[in-house]
Amino acid sequence: MTIRSAAKAVILKENQILLQCCVDDAFNLEYYELPGGGQHPQETMEAAVIRECLEETGYHVEVLRFLALCEEIITIPSVMHAFPDHAHRIAHIFLCKIKNLPKENPSEEDTHQVDVRWFPIEEIKNLRLRPTNLRTALVPLLNSGEIGYLGTSVLNSYDE
């Protein structure tokens, strides 16, 4: 098992946030994640978040600023076995905006991704959002204009 370095995007439009809708078939559960993913060797974090957003959402984005750092550890045995390189990750979260370019078709969606949807920002506290500490920390962080360390989110079950 390795620790994965990931770049994630908070993309806002008219008080809504863009989230990936994911379904874990083994648990028949829907959950949500920020667009983004693993950093490639020799790739900057900013380049990684731009590439991942295009691959997963079809949107061309521009990085506005670094927003937060968050660690996520998943201790669910089936996840640790099936995705050992994804069970422990450090998420570098960037505030991004959509560039005025035509939306493309996503070219490389995540394994469990089934859709990309816009949600009112105030609804994220009620969603099964991963990492879990984003539910309560994201809106205050956006309102403060500061950079935040969101701590460690430990996911022991998908019921969280």
trRosetta pair geometry for C-beta under 8 A, 3 or more apart (Angstrom, degrees):
i j d omega theta_ij theta_ji phi_ij phi_ji
1 80 7.3 -29 -94 -161 137 87
1 84 4.4 -116 -96 178 79 99
1 85 6.9 -171 -145 -79 55 43
1 87 6.2 -49 -145 54 125 118
1 88 6.5 77 160 17 116 116
2 84 7.6 84 15 130 67 87
2 85 5.2 11 44 -126 100 81
2 88 7.6 -154 106 66 36 103
3 88 5.0 -62 -111 114 69 108
3 89 6.8 149 -173 -104 62 33
3 90 6.4 40 164 -15 108 99
4 38 5.5 -72 -172 -106 111 105
4 85 5.8 96 -67 161 113 74
4 86 5.9 5 -12 -108 156 45
4 88 6.8 142 14 88 80 55
4 89 4.0 -31 69 -105 97 95
4 90 7.3 -172 88 24 51 64
5 38 6.9 88 74 -149 57 68
5 39 4.7 -36 102 28 103 122
5 45 7.8 -94 156 -97 111 96
5 89 7.2 -180 -75 -158 14 80
5 90 5.5 -16 -113 62 60 101
5 92 7.2 18 -177 -10 84 111
6 36 6.1 106 165 130 96 107
6 37 5.8 -76 -142 -174 100 23
6 38 5.4 -53 -98 -85 77 45
6 39 6.7 -160 -103 -17 24 81
6 48 7.9 -161 -164 143 39 136
6 89 5.0 25 -4 176 120 128
6 90 6.8 168 27 79 75 47
6 91 5.0 -27 78 -105 106 65
6 92 6.9 -179 91 22 50 73
7 36 5.0 -129 103 -164 58 119
7 37 7.2 -8 53 59 71 34
7 39 5.8 90 -19 -70 102 92
7 45 4.8 157 -93 -166 120 75
7 46 7.5 -169 -146 -73 148 16
7 48 3.9 129 14 99 142 111
7 49 3.8 -114 145 -60 120 84
7 52 6.2 163 78 16 98 140
7 91 7.8 133 -111 -158 13 61
7 92 5.2 -29 -108 69 63 100
7 94 6.7 6 -173 -3 93 116
8 33 7.7 -107 -132 167 122 90
8 34 4.1 74 -179 95 113 128
8 35 7.0 140 -155 81 66 40
8 36 3.6 -162 -108 47 44 152
8 49 6.9 -38 48 -116 8 107
8 91 4.8 6 -2 -168 128 110
8 92 7.0 158 22 74 75 44
8 93 4.8 -27 75 -104 102 72
8 94 7.1 165 83 21 48 71
9 18 7.9 -7 107 74 105 110
9 34 5.9 180 61 166 47 106
9 35 5.0 -24 51 74 108 93
9 36 5.1 153 -2 -56 77 110
9 49 5.1 129 -62 -173 98 110
9 52 7.5 177 -12 86 112 106
9 53 5.2 19 3 -79 158 120
9 61 6.2 40 -146 127 154 173
9 93 7.5 165 -87 -156 14 64
9 94 5.6 -29 -108 69 64 89
9 95 7.9 98 -160 -133 65 13
9 96 4.5 -25 -154 14 112 133
10 17 6.5 -47 -161 -140 79 112
10 34 6.2 -51 -75 -133 57 130
10 67 5.9 2 18 7 130 171
10 93 6.2 49 -23 175 101 105
10 94 7.1 -160 23 93 77 40
10 95 5.2 -32 68 -106 107 59
10 96 6.8 148 67 22 49 75
10 138 7.0 168 -112 -155 137 117
10 142 7.3 -144 151 -85 154 115
11 17 6.8 120 72 -157 56 60
11 18 4.2 -16 76 32 113 119
11 35 6.7 6 -1 31 123 124
11 53 7.1 117 -55 -136 137 130
11 57 7.7 174 22 119 162 178
11 59 7.0 95 -151 93 162 155
11 61 6.3 -96 -100 -111 119 134
11 96 5.1 -33 -89 78 80 97
11 97 7.0 134 -141 -111 76 25
11 98 6.4 70 -165 -49 119 86
12 15 7.4 8 -171 -99 105 15
12 16 6.8 147 -155 75 61 43
12 17 5.7 -31 -98 -94 69 67
12 18 7.8 -140 -74 -1 24 82
12 95 7.6 -16 2 -157 110 91
12 97 7.5 -42 54 -101 74 73
12 121 7.0 9 -124 -74 107 125
12 142 7.8 108 -60 -142 148 143
13 16 5.5 -28 70 61 72 94
13 18 7.3 48 10 -41 107 101
13 98 6.6 0 -72 8 123 124
13 118 6.8 -62 60 -128 109 131
15 120 6.4 4 130 -145 94 74
15 121 5.6 -105 179 7 65 112
16 118 4.3 38 151 177 137 105
16 119 6.1 155 -159 74 87 28
16 120 5.7 -57 -103 -92 77 36
16 121 6.4 -154 -117 -36 21 75
17 118 7.1 152 72 -152 29 62
17 119 5.7 -27 60 62 81 84
17 121 5.1 96 -23 -96 106 75
17 124 6.5 4 47 -60 145 127
18 35 6.4 -9 115 -14 107 120
18 57 6.5 48 158 -130 137 147
18 59 7.5 -24 -174 8 174 154
18 116 6.3 13 -176 175 98 101
18 117 7.5 170 -147 90 57 29
18 118 5.7 -34 -92 -94 64 68
19 32 4.3 13 163 -172 135 117
19 33 6.7 142 -166 66 85 29
19 34 6.7 -62 -119 -92 71 39
19 35 7.6 -161 -135 -32 27 75
19 116 7.2 177 90 -154 35 61
19 117 6.1 -23 63 65 82 75
19 118 7.9 133 18 -108 74 21
19 119 5.8 -2 12 7 122 119
19 124 7.8 155 -60 -108 142 101
19 127 7.5 19 153 152 176 166
19 129 7.3 -82 -135 -117 143 100
20 32 6.5 149 74 -157 54 61
20 33 4.8 -20 57 63 109 85
20 34 7.3 27 10 111 96 9
20 35 5.7 125 -40 -81 105 64
20 56 6.3 -43 -89 165 128 127
20 57 7.6 -111 -79 -74 89 92
20 110 6.5 58 174 23 155 128
20 113 5.1 -57 -174 -121 118 108
20 115 7.6 151 -162 86 52 46
20 116 5.6 -34 -104 -102 57 75
21 30 6.5 -16 -171 -166 92 106
21 32 6.0 -29 -101 -100 51 80
21 113 7.1 98 74 -154 50 63
21 114 5.5 -62 103 64 95 86
21 115 4.1 1 49 63 122 92
21 116 6.9 -157 10 -81 83 21
21 117 5.5 44 -35 4 117 112
22 30 7.1 146 80 -157 47 55
22 31 5.4 -27 69 69 99 77
22 32 6.9 163 19 -96 86 26
22 33 6.1 29 -10 3 130 107
22 110 6.6 -38 -102 90 119 126
22 112 4.0 57 -169 114 105 104
22 113 5.3 -48 -95 -88 82 46
22 114 6.6 137 -122 6 28 83
23 28 7.6 -9 -175 -148 99 35
23 29 7.1 169 -150 85 60 37
23 30 5.3 -28 -96 -97 79 67
23 31 7.8 150 -92 21 31 67
23 112 5.9 -159 60 -178 42 91
23 114 5.2 25 3 -19 108 134
24 27 4.7 21 102 39 116 100
24 28 7.4 -66 88 -12 69 14
24 29 5.3 1 48 55 100 87
24 31 7.0 21 -11 11 103 113
24 112 5.6 -16 -79 -134 59 142
24 158 6.2 -121 48 -113 148 153
25 28 6.7 22 -158 -76 35 55
25 112 7.8 -151 -11 -125 78 92
26 78 6.1 -157 139 145 161 154
27 158 4.7 94 139 40 166 158
29 128 7.0 -94 167 128 109 169
29 158 4.7 151 51 148 164 134
30 128 6.7 129 99 50 63 129
31 127 8.0 114 -154 159 53 89
31 128 4.3 -88 -116 114 77 110
31 129 7.2 160 -175 -91 83 19
31 130 5.7 39 158 -14 128 111
31 158 6.9 -114 -49 -158 133 97
32 119 7.8 -3 -143 -13 162 150
32 124 7.9 -123 92 -134 144 83
32 127 5.1 -12 24 158 137 132
32 128 6.4 128 13 79 81 63
32 129 4.9 -34 75 -103 102 67
32 130 7.1 167 79 18 47 73
33 36 8.0 -121 144 45 104 80
33 110 7.6 3 60 23 143 167
33 129 7.3 141 -87 -158 36 63
33 130 5.3 -29 -91 66 87 93
34 91 7.7 107 52 -170 128 137
34 93 6.8 45 86 -126 172 102
34 134 7.4 -158 -34 -130 114 166
35 52 6.5 158 155 127 83 96
35 53 5.0 80 129 -111 132 70
35 56 5.0 173 -147 87 98 130
35 57 5.1 -31 -112 -35 151 123
35 116 7.1 27 -77 -127 115 120
36 48 7.5 62 -160 132 91 91
36 49 5.4 -23 -118 -125 110 76
36 52 4.6 75 -141 108 41 144
36 53 6.7 -5 -77 -60 64 74
36 56 7.5 -92 -26 25 19 149
36 91 7.6 101 98 -148 139 98
37 48 7.5 -129 77 171 62 99
37 52 4.3 178 28 -130 88 132
37 55 7.7 -56 23 72 134 131
37 56 7.0 141 -22 -42 117 135
37 110 6.8 -180 -86 -86 125 103
38 48 7.4 -101 121 -162 32 127
38 52 7.9 142 40 -88 41 131
38 89 8.0 -103 -90 -130 83 127
39 43 5.5 -166 -172 80 79 107
39 45 6.2 -48 -98 -100 132 60
39 48 4.3 -57 -108 -92 73 158
40 43 4.1 68 63 -3 86 136
40 48 6.7 176 13 -101 74 99
43 47 5.0 -127 -172 88 88 120
43 48 5.2 106 130 -64 121 90
43 51 7.6 -51 -164 11 141 146
44 47 4.5 94 56 8 84 102
44 48 6.8 -143 95 -9 44 87
45 48 5.4 -54 -148 34 33 116
45 49 6.5 28 157 -17 67 103
45 92 4.9 -45 -155 96 139 153
45 94 7.5 152 139 -47 104 125
46 49 6.1 -53 -147 35 30 105
46 50 6.5 29 155 -16 63 108
46 63 4.9 -87 -142 -7 100 162
46 94 7.0 115 -110 -96 67 160
47 50 5.8 -58 -149 39 32 112
47 51 6.1 30 156 -17 67 110
48 51 5.9 -58 -145 40 28 109
48 52 6.0 23 160 -16 66 112
49 52 5.8 -54 -137 41 29 109
49 53 6.2 34 161 -23 63 106
49 61 7.3 -73 133 84 91 132
49 63 6.4 90 80 -84 130 113
49 92 7.7 -109 -55 95 120 97
49 94 5.0 48 -175 32 177 136
49 96 6.7 -163 143 -60 124 138
50 53 6.1 -55 -149 33 25 110
50 54 6.7 21 156 -14 60 108
50 60 7.8 18 -165 -160 90 61
50 61 5.9 -148 -121 68 66 87
50 62 7.8 27 -107 -101 109 28
50 63 6.8 -81 -60 -34 98 99
50 96 7.9 169 -87 -127 65 139
51 54 6.0 -63 -155 38 29 108
51 55 6.2 25 154 -17 67 111
52 55 5.6 -56 -143 40 32 111
52 56 5.9 7 167 -1 69 116
53 56 6.4 -68 -135 49 23 95
53 57 5.4 -31 -175 31 65 117
53 59 5.7 -59 156 76 104 89
53 60 7.7 110 106 -133 113 17
53 61 4.6 -8 103 7 162 128
53 96 6.8 -119 -74 115 161 167
54 57 7.2 -66 -105 56 13 76
54 58 6.8 36 -160 -129 50 15
54 59 6.8 -120 -96 75 51 39
54 60 6.0 29 -92 -92 105 55
54 61 7.5 -140 -50 9 76 84
54 104 6.8 28 -165 50 87 126
54 107 7.4 3 133 21 82 110
55 106 6.4 53 154 -163 39 78
55 107 5.2 -78 -136 62 64 88
55 108 4.0 -28 -174 50 115 99
55 109 7.6 -170 143 -63 80 34
56 106 5.6 -2 -176 -142 18 122
56 108 6.8 -53 -67 84 61 67
56 109 5.7 99 -132 -117 67 54
56 110 6.3 21 -119 -22 120 86
56 113 6.6 -132 -152 -120 101 172
56 116 7.0 128 142 -78 82 128
57 106 6.0 64 -24 -88 4 107
57 116 4.9 131 -121 -134 82 165
58 103 4.8 60 127 178 109 85
58 104 4.3 -152 -156 74 85 59
58 105 5.5 -50 -104 -146 127 5
58 106 4.8 -86 -45 -57 89 60
58 107 7.9 123 -89 -17 71 72
58 116 7.8 -166 20 36 95 154
59 98 5.0 -69 -171 -122 125 103
59 99 7.8 147 171 32 80 74
59 103 5.7 -28 -87 -119 64 89
59 104 7.9 -162 -56 31 20 75
60 98 7.1 90 72 -163 58 65
60 99 4.3 -51 106 45 103 119
60 101 4.3 11 37 55 141 133
60 104 7.7 75 -40 0 87 106
61 96 4.1 26 174 167 129 131
61 97 6.6 150 -155 75 80 30
61 98 5.9 -54 -101 -100 71 43
61 99 6.4 -173 -112 -13 15 87
62 96 6.4 155 74 -159 39 80
62 97 5.5 -19 57 61 93 83
62 98 7.9 60 15 151 81 4
62 99 5.3 103 -29 -69 99 94
63 94 5.0 -43 -136 173 102 140
63 95 7.6 99 -163 76 60 52
63 96 5.5 -47 -101 -100 46 87
64 94 7.5 146 44 168 66 88
64 95 4.7 -54 61 103 113 96
64 96 6.2 178 1 -106 87 26
64 97 5.8 72 -48 -12 115 98
65 94 7.1 178 93 -156 32 75
65 95 5.3 8 56 47 77 110
65 147 7.9 -117 148 -80 110 95
66 92 7.1 -52 -140 179 102 94
66 93 7.7 100 -168 82 63 53
66 94 5.8 -54 -109 -106 45 75
66 95 7.8 60 128 14 3 81
66 147 5.9 23 106 -118 95 119
67 93 4.7 -67 70 112 106 93
67 94 5.9 145 3 -132 97 18
67 95 4.6 111 -62 -34 120 88
67 141 6.6 88 176 143 97 124
67 142 7.7 -5 -148 -85 125 68
67 147 6.6 -178 -172 -123 20 65
67 148 7.2 -15 154 31 64 88
68 93 4.4 -2 60 56 83 122
68 137 7.5 120 -137 132 163 123
68 141 5.9 -7 -61 -171 130 158
68 147 6.6 170 -83 -169 49 61
68 148 4.4 -15 -110 69 102 85
68 149 6.9 167 -159 -90 80 21
68 150 5.3 52 171 -27 130 107
69 90 6.9 -10 -168 -178 94 95
69 91 7.2 156 -157 84 45 59
69 92 6.1 -13 -107 -108 76 59
69 93 7.1 -160 -76 17 26 86
69 148 7.7 -155 30 102 63 52
69 149 5.3 -17 62 -118 98 69
69 150 6.9 -167 85 19 44 82
70 90 7.6 159 84 -161 42 51
70 91 4.6 -14 64 60 92 107
70 93 6.4 37 6 -21 108 121
70 131 5.2 -162 146 42 135 153
70 133 6.5 -172 -142 68 124 117
70 134 7.1 -22 -95 -62 170 90
70 149 7.8 154 -78 -169 52 48
70 150 4.0 -14 -95 61 99 122
70 151 7.1 4 -133 59 72 41
70 152 7.8 146 -174 -100 64 30
70 153 6.5 17 174 -4 109 110
71 88 7.9 -5 -175 -170 93 77
71 89 7.5 175 -152 94 54 43
71 90 5.4 -25 -102 -106 74 69
71 91 7.5 -175 -85 18 22 77
71 131 8.0 109 91 -112 27 158
71 151 7.1 -80 38 142 92 35
71 152 4.3 -27 78 -107 110 77
71 153 7.0 175 91 23 55 66
72 88 7.4 -178 94 -144 58 37
72 89 5.4 -3 58 60 96 85
72 90 8.0 178 22 -87 69 24
72 91 6.4 41 -5 -15 110 113
72 130 6.9 74 -138 176 150 93
72 131 4.2 -137 -85 -94 118 114
72 152 7.4 165 -85 -160 26 61
72 153 4.8 -16 -110 66 76 102
72 154 7.9 165 -159 -84 50 30
72 155 6.8 17 -172 -9 96 109
73 87 7.0 31 -161 150 56 73
73 88 5.1 8 -114 -111 75 82
73 152 6.4 10 2 -176 106 109
73 153 7.4 173 27 87 63 52
73 154 5.0 -15 69 -111 100 74
73 155 7.2 -176 91 24 48 71
74 79 4.9 -61 136 109 132 143
74 80 6.8 -167 105 -63 89 77
74 86 7.5 3 30 119 136 74
74 87 4.6 -112 62 -149 96 69
74 88 7.3 -137 26 -62 70 49
74 154 7.9 162 -89 -161 26 50
74 155 4.6 -18 -113 65 72 110
75 80 6.8 7 -150 -50 32 127
75 87 7.6 99 -76 -176 31 112
75 154 6.4 15 -8 -175 116 95
75 155 6.9 174 22 82 71 54
75 156 5.3 -14 63 -108 112 61
76 79 4.2 62 77 14 103 113
76 80 6.6 176 80 -14 49 87
76 155 6.7 -39 -22 119 103 93
76 156 6.9 124 -65 179 72 28
76 157 6.3 115 -92 -104 107 37
76 158 6.9 34 -87 -38 155 81
77 80 5.6 -58 -142 38 30 112
77 81 6.2 26 160 -17 66 108
78 81 5.8 -57 -147 39 29 109
78 82 6.0 13 161 -7 67 114
79 82 6.1 -60 -132 47 28 99
79 83 5.6 -36 -174 44 67 104
79 86 7.5 -95 175 90 96 99
79 87 5.8 136 126 -100 96 98
80 83 7.6 -66 -106 65 11 63
80 84 6.2 45 180 -102 54 67
80 87 4.7 59 -105 -106 65 159
81 84 7.1 -2 -139 -60 13 89
83 86 4.0 -34 156 43 117 115
83 87 6.1 143 100 -46 83 81
83 111 7.9 -153 -88 33 131 159
84 87 5.9 -40 -145 5 34 119
86 89 6.5 -13 -158 -44 51 123
91 131 6.5 -150 13 -14 146 124
93 150 7.9 39 10 -6 140 133
95 142 7.5 129 -101 -116 126 87
104 107 7.3 -9 127 -35 121 99
106 109 5.2 61 134 -64 137 90
106 116 7.2 142 -54 -16 138 132
109 113 4.2 -133 174 79 105 129
110 113 4.0 102 54 -22 86 114
113 116 7.6 11 -172 -59 116 78
119 123 5.0 -113 169 70 108 124
119 124 6.5 119 108 -68 133 75
119 127 7.0 4 -169 -53 170 146
120 123 4.7 90 70 -7 87 109
121 124 6.3 -30 -170 -8 45 112
121 138 7.9 -135 -167 116 96 115
121 139 6.2 125 153 -99 107 101
121 142 7.6 -76 -167 52 143 163
122 125 7.2 -34 176 11 51 106
122 139 7.1 58 -101 -98 55 148
123 126 5.6 -63 -170 42 65 107
123 127 6.4 67 136 -34 84 105
124 127 5.4 -54 -147 25 45 117
124 129 5.6 29 -171 -48 90 156
124 134 7.0 -74 160 129 130 94
124 135 5.9 -163 136 -130 84 56
124 138 6.3 -29 99 56 154 138
124 139 7.3 169 52 -42 120 103
125 135 4.9 98 -125 175 49 89
125 136 6.1 68 -118 -82 100 61
125 139 7.7 -43 -48 -4 106 130
126 135 8.0 144 -12 -152 21 113
127 135 7.1 -165 59 -110 73 100
128 158 7.6 38 -173 177 138 76
128 160 7.7 115 -143 97 90 47
129 132 6.8 127 84 -117 69 39
129 134 5.3 -102 130 78 124 112
129 135 5.2 152 52 -72 120 84
130 134 7.6 61 132 23 13 123
130 153 7.5 163 -155 124 66 148
130 155 6.8 0 -125 -74 112 146
131 134 5.5 113 73 -17 73 100
131 150 7.3 129 91 116 136 137
131 153 3.7 147 -174 35 109 156
131 155 7.7 -131 -135 -44 67 112
132 135 6.1 -25 -179 -3 55 114
132 153 4.8 160 40 -156 82 124
132 155 6.5 148 -21 -84 117 91
132 160 5.5 -43 -94 139 147 113
133 136 6.9 -64 -166 46 53 88
133 137 5.4 23 152 -1 84 129
133 150 5.0 148 112 165 127 109
133 151 6.0 -160 -138 64 172 99
133 152 8.0 111 -16 94 146 19
133 153 4.6 -140 -5 -77 100 108
134 137 6.0 -80 -125 54 28 95
134 138 4.8 34 -173 -43 76 116
134 150 7.0 7 -76 -159 60 158
134 153 7.9 -31 -12 -62 76 153
135 138 7.4 28 -63 9 1 106
136 139 7.9 -68 -170 31 31 96
136 140 7.7 9 154 6 63 115
137 140 6.4 -75 -159 49 40 103
137 141 5.7 37 155 -25 77 118
137 148 6.7 -175 172 132 116 153
137 150 5.0 132 114 -127 166 105
138 141 5.7 -65 -148 38 27 112
138 142 6.3 26 159 -19 67 106
139 142 5.7 -52 -145 36 31 111
139 143 6.3 28 157 -16 65 109
140 143 5.6 -59 -145 41 32 111
140 144 6.1 32 158 -24 67 109
141 144 5.9 -55 -144 33 29 110
141 146 6.9 -101 -152 67 68 79
141 148 4.6 -86 -121 -1 121 145
141 150 7.8 -45 -61 -78 150 102
142 145 7.9 31 172 -64 31 43
144 148 7.7 89 63 -55 136 115
150 153 7.5 -8 127 -36 109 102
155 158 7.6 39 175 -85 114 45
155 160 5.9 -155 -135 55 75 138
156 160 6.9 95 45 -31 74 135
157 160 5.9 123 71 -16 72 92
